[in-house]
Amino acid sequence: MTYPWFFPEGLPALFHDGPAANDTRLACRVVEQLSGDPLLRHERICVEAQNRVVILEGRVGSADAAARARALAWSVPGVHDVNVRVYVV
């Protein structure tokens, strides 16, 4: 016989509050900003966040695109610093 498992406070949250979850949300907000920009829409930029520091890594087609990616990352609320490892091809 199988017994159901009950959580005392109800179902657990899919995203637990904490630094890792906050960094994931922050990185998602930066990705949304970058993907919504016409200049950056087709560029390949990886976004990572660690302790509210956003890391942009990849290659872009112009220096304007690299500068725009940096500016958009800084514009997201909650970003403490931006580390840009984006190279112009």
MARVO-297854 format. One record per atom (N, C-alpha, C): residue number from 1; atom name; z, x, y. Coordinates in nm, 2 decimals. Layout:
(node NUM,CA,(Z,X,Y)) ...
//
This chain:
(node 1,N,(0.00,0.08,-0.12)) (node 1,CA,(0.00,0.00,0.00)) (node 1,C,(0.00,0.09,0.12)) (node 2,N,(-0.08,0.05,0.23)) (node 2,CA,(-0.09,0.12,0.35)) (node 2,C,(0.00,0.06,0.46)) (node 3,N,(0.07,0.14,0.53)) (node 3,CA,(0.16,0.08,0.63)) (node 3,C,(0.10,0.12,0.77)) (node 4,N,(0.09,0.03,0.86)) (node 4,CA,(0.03,0.06,0.99)) (node 4,C,(0.13,0.16,1.07)) (node 5,N,(0.07,0.24,1.15)) (node 5,CA,(0.14,0.34,1.23)) (node 5,C,(0.15,0.28,1.37)) (node 6,N,(0.27,0.26,1.42)) (node 6,CA,(0.29,0.21,1.56)) (node 6,C,(0.34,0.31,1.65)) (node 7,N,(0.29,0.32,1.77)) (node 7,CA,(0.34,0.41,1.87)) (node 7,C,(0.45,0.33,1.95)) (node 8,N,(0.56,0.39,1.98)) (node 8,CA,(0.67,0.32,2.05)) (node 8,C,(0.62,0.27,2.19)) (node 9,N,(0.54,0.34,2.26)) (node 9,CA,(0.50,0.30,2.39)) (node 9,C,(0.36,0.24,2.39)) (node 10,N,(0.30,0.21,2.28)) (node 10,CA,(0.17,0.16,2.27)) (node 10,C,(0.07,0.27,2.23)) (node 11,N,(-0.05,0.25,2.26)) (node 11,CA,(-0.15,0.35,2.22)) (node 11,C,(-0.14,0.48,2.31)) (node 12,N,(-0.17,0.59,2.25)) (node 12,CA,(-0.17,0.71,2.34)) (node 12,C,(-0.29,0.72,2.43)) (node 13,N,(-0.28,0.78,2.54)) (node 13,CA,(-0.39,0.80,2.64)) (node 13,C,(-0.49,0.89,2.58)) (node 14,N,(-0.62,0.87,2.60)) (node 14,CA,(-0.72,0.96,2.56)) (node 14,C,(-0.72,1.09,2.63)) (node 15,N,(-0.68,1.09,2.75)) (node 15,CA,(-0.67,1.21,2.83)) (node 15,C,(-0.52,1.22,2.87)) (node 16,N,(-0.45,1.32,2.82)) (node 16,CA,(-0.31,1.35,2.85)) (node 16,C,(-0.31,1.41,2.99)) (node 17,N,(-0.21,1.37,3.06)) (node 17,CA,(-0.19,1.44,3.19)) (node 17,C,(-0.14,1.58,3.17)) (node 18,N,(-0.20,1.67,3.25)) (node 18,CA,(-0.16,1.81,3.24)) (node 18,C,(-0.27,1.89,3.30)) (node 19,N,(-0.25,2.02,3.30)) (node 19,CA,(-0.34,2.11,3.37)) (node 19,C,(-0.48,2.11,3.31)) (node 20,N,(-0.49,2.11,3.17)) (node 20,CA,(-0.62,2.11,3.11)) (node 20,C,(-0.70,1.98,3.14)) (node 21,N,(-0.64,1.87,3.14)) (node 21,CA,(-0.70,1.74,3.16)) (node 21,C,(-0.75,1.73,3.31)) (node 22,N,(-0.66,1.78,3.40)) (node 22,CA,(-0.69,1.78,3.54)) (node 22,C,(-0.81,1.87,3.57)) (node 23,N,(-0.82,1.99,3.50)) (node 23,CA,(-0.93,2.08,3.52)) (node 23,C,(-1.06,2.02,3.47)) (node 24,N,(-1.05,1.94,3.36)) (node 24,CA,(-1.17,1.88,3.30)) (node 24,C,(-1.22,1.77,3.40)) (node 25,N,(-1.13,1.69,3.46)) (node 25,CA,(-1.17,1.60,3.55)) (node 25,C,(-1.24,1.66,3.68)) (node 26,N,(-1.18,1.77,3.72)) (node 26,CA,(-1.23,1.84,3.84)) (node 26,C,(-1.37,1.90,3.81)) (node 27,N,(-1.39,1.96,3.69)) (node 27,CA,(-1.52,2.01,3.65)) (node 27,C,(-1.62,1.89,3.65)) (node 28,N,(-1.58,1.78,3.60)) (node 28,CA,(-1.68,1.66,3.59)) (node 28,C,(-1.72,1.62,3.73)) (node 29,N,(-1.62,1.62,3.82)) (node 29,CA,(-1.66,1.58,3.96)) (node 29,C,(-1.75,1.68,4.02)) (node 30,N,(-1.74,1.81,3.99)) (node 30,CA,(-1.83,1.91,4.05)) (node 30,C,(-1.97,1.89,3.98)) (node 31,N,(-1.97,1.86,3.85)) (node 31,CA,(-2.10,1.84,3.79)) (node 31,C,(-2.17,1.71,3.85)) (node 32,N,(-2.10,1.61,3.88)) (node 32,CA,(-2.16,1.49,3.94)) (node 32,C,(-2.22,1.53,4.08)) (node 33,N,(-2.15,1.61,4.16)) (node 33,CA,(-2.20,1.65,4.29)) (node 33,C,(-2.33,1.73,4.27)) (node 34,N,(-2.33,1.83,4.18)) (node 34,CA,(-2.45,1.91,4.16)) (node 34,C,(-2.57,1.83,4.11)) (node 35,N,(-2.54,1.75,4.01)) (node 35,CA,(-2.65,1.67,3.95)) (node 35,C,(-2.71,1.57,4.05)) (node 36,N,(-2.63,1.53,4.15)) (node 36,CA,(-2.68,1.43,4.24)) (node 36,C,(-2.76,1.49,4.36)) (node 37,N,(-2.76,1.62,4.37)) (node 37,CA,(-2.83,1.69,4.48)) (node 37,C,(-2.98,1.72,4.43)) (node 38,N,(-3.08,1.68,4.51)) (node 38,CA,(-3.22,1.70,4.48)) (node 38,C,(-3.25,1.85,4.46)) (node 39,N,(-3.19,1.94,4.54)) (node 39,CA,(-3.22,2.08,4.52)) (node 39,C,(-3.17,2.14,4.39)) (node 40,N,(-3.06,2.09,4.34)) (node 40,CA,(-2.99,2.14,4.22)) (node 40,C,(-3.01,2.06,4.10)) (node 41,N,(-3.08,1.95,4.11)) (node 41,CA,(-3.09,1.86,3.99)) (node 41,C,(-3.15,1.93,3.87)) (node 42,N,(-3.25,2.02,3.89)) (node 42,CA,(-3.32,2.08,3.77)) (node 42,C,(-3.27,2.22,3.75)) (node 43,N,(-3.17,2.27,3.82)) (node 43,CA,(-3.12,2.40,3.80)) (node 43,C,(-3.02,2.40,3.68)) (node 44,N,(-3.01,2.52,3.61)) (node 44,CA,(-2.92,2.53,3.50)) (node 44,C,(-2.79,2.60,3.55)) (node 45,N,(-2.69,2.53,3.58)) (node 45,CA,(-2.56,2.58,3.62)) (node 45,C,(-2.45,2.53,3.53)) (node 46,N,(-2.38,2.62,3.47)) (node 46,CA,(-2.26,2.57,3.39)) (node 46,C,(-2.14,2.57,3.48)) (node 47,N,(-2.06,2.46,3.47)) (node 47,CA,(-1.94,2.44,3.55)) (node 47,C,(-1.82,2.44,3.46)) (node 48,N,(-1.72,2.52,3.50)) (node 48,CA,(-1.59,2.53,3.43)) (node 48,C,(-1.48,2.53,3.53)) (node 49,N,(-1.37,2.48,3.50)) (node 49,CA,(-1.25,2.48,3.59)) (node 49,C,(-1.13,2.53,3.51)) (node 50,N,(-1.06,2.62,3.58)) (node 50,CA,(-0.93,2.68,3.52)) (node 50,C,(-0.83,2.68,3.63)) (node 51,N,(-0.72,2.61,3.62)) (node 51,CA,(-0.62,2.61,3.72)) (node 51,C,(-0.67,2.58,3.86)) (node 52,N,(-0.76,2.48,3.87)) (node 52,CA,(-0.82,2.43,3.99)) (node 52,C,(-0.92,2.53,4.06)) (node 53,N,(-0.96,2.63,3.98)) (node 53,CA,(-1.06,2.73,4.02)) (node 53,C,(-1.19,2.69,3.95)) (node 54,N,(-1.29,2.66,4.03)) (node 54,CA,(-1.42,2.62,3.97)) (node 54,C,(-1.50,2.75,3.95)) (node 55,N,(-1.56,2.76,3.83)) (node 55,CA,(-1.65,2.87,3.80)) (node 55,C,(-1.79,2.82,3.78)) (node 56,N,(-1.88,2.87,3.86)) (node 56,CA,(-2.02,2.83,3.85)) (node 56,C,(-2.10,2.95,3.79)) (node 57,N,(-2.17,2.92,3.68)) (node 57,CA,(-2.24,3.03,3.61)) (node 57,C,(-2.38,2.99,3.58)) (node 58,N,(-2.48,3.07,3.60)) (node 58,CA,(-2.61,3.04,3.56)) (node 58,C,(-2.71,3.11,3.65)) (node 59,N,(-2.84,3.06,3.64)) (node 59,CA,(-2.95,3.11,3.72)) (node 59,C,(-3.02,3.00,3.79)) (node 60,N,(-3.05,3.03,3.92)) (node 60,CA,(-3.12,2.93,4.00)) (node 60,C,(-3.25,2.99,4.05)) (node 61,N,(-3.33,2.91,4.11)) (node 61,CA,(-3.46,2.95,4.16)) (node 61,C,(-3.46,3.01,4.30)) (node 62,N,(-3.36,2.99,4.38)) (node 62,CA,(-3.36,3.04,4.51)) (node 62,C,(-3.21,3.06,4.56)) (node 63,N,(-3.20,3.14,4.67)) (node 63,CA,(-3.07,3.17,4.73)) (node 63,C,(-3.02,3.05,4.79)) (node 64,N,(-3.10,2.96,4.84)) (node 64,CA,(-3.06,2.83,4.90)) (node 64,C,(-2.99,2.75,4.79)) (node 65,N,(-3.04,2.75,4.67)) (node 65,CA,(-2.98,2.67,4.57)) (node 65,C,(-2.84,2.72,4.53)) (node 66,N,(-2.83,2.85,4.53)) (node 66,CA,(-2.70,2.91,4.50)) (node 66,C,(-2.60,2.88,4.61)) (node 67,N,(-2.64,2.89,4.73)) (node 67,CA,(-2.55,2.86,4.84)) (node 67,C,(-2.51,2.71,4.84)) (node 68,N,(-2.61,2.62,4.81)) (node 68,CA,(-2.58,2.48,4.81)) (node 68,C,(-2.48,2.45,4.69)) (node 69,N,(-2.50,2.51,4.58)) (node 69,CA,(-2.40,2.49,4.47)) (node 69,C,(-2.26,2.53,4.51)) (node 70,N,(-2.25,2.64,4.57)) (node 70,CA,(-2.12,2.68,4.62)) (node 70,C,(-2.06,2.58,4.72)) (node 71,N,(-2.14,2.54,4.81)) (node 71,CA,(-2.09,2.45,4.92)) (node 71,C,(-2.05,2.31,4.85)) (node 72,N,(-2.13,2.26,4.76)) (node 72,CA,(-2.09,2.14,4.69)) (node 72,C,(-1.97,2.15,4.61)) (node 73,N,(-1.95,2.26,4.54)) (node 73,CA,(-1.82,2.28,4.46)) (node 73,C,(-1.70,2.28,4.56)) (node 74,N,(-1.71,2.35,4.67)) (node 74,CA,(-1.60,2.35,4.77)) (node 74,C,(-1.57,2.21,4.82)) (node 75,N,(-1.67,2.12,4.83)) (node 75,CA,(-1.66,1.99,4.89)) (node 75,C,(-1.58,1.89,4.80)) (node 76,N,(-1.56,1.93,4.68)) (node 76,CA,(-1.49,1.84,4.59)) (node 76,C,(-1.34,1.85,4.61)) (node 77,N,(-1.27,1.74,4.63)) (node 77,CA,(-1.12,1.74,4.66)) (node 77,C,(-1.05,1.79,4.53)) (node 78,N,(-0.96,1.88,4.56)) (node 78,CA,(-0.88,1.94,4.45)) (node 78,C,(-0.92,2.08,4.41)) (node 79,N,(-1.03,2.13,4.46)) (node 79,CA,(-1.08,2.26,4.43)) (node 79,C,(-1.00,2.36,4.51)) (node 80,N,(-0.94,2.45,4.44)) (node 80,CA,(-0.86,2.56,4.51)) (node 80,C,(-0.94,2.68,4.54)) (node 81,N,(-1.04,2.71,4.46)) (node 81,CA,(-1.12,2.83,4.48)) (node 81,C,(-1.25,2.81,4.40)) (node 82,N,(-1.35,2.88,4.44)) (node 82,CA,(-1.48,2.88,4.37)) (node 82,C,(-1.53,3.02,4.34)) (node 83,N,(-1.55,3.04,4.21)) (node 83,CA,(-1.60,3.17,4.16)) (node 83,C,(-1.75,3.15,4.13)) (node 84,N,(-1.84,3.22,4.20)) (node 84,CA,(-1.98,3.20,4.18)) (node 84,C,(-2.04,3.31,4.11)) (node 85,N,(-2.09,3.28,3.99)) (node 85,CA,(-2.16,3.38,3.90)) (node 85,C,(-2.31,3.33,3.88)) (node 86,N,(-2.37,3.28,3.99)) (node 86,CA,(-2.50,3.23,3.99)) (node 86,C,(-2.60,3.33,4.04)) (node 87,N,(-2.70,3.36,3.97)) (node 87,CA,(-2.80,3.46,4.00)) (node 87,C,(-2.93,3.40,4.03)) (node 88,N,(-3.00,3.45,4.13)) (node 88,CA,(-3.14,3.40,4.17)) (node 88,C,(-3.24,3.47,4.08)) (node 89,N,(-3.33,3.39,4.02)) (node 89,CA,(-3.43,3.45,3.93)) (node 89,C,(-3.55,3.47,4.00)) 
//
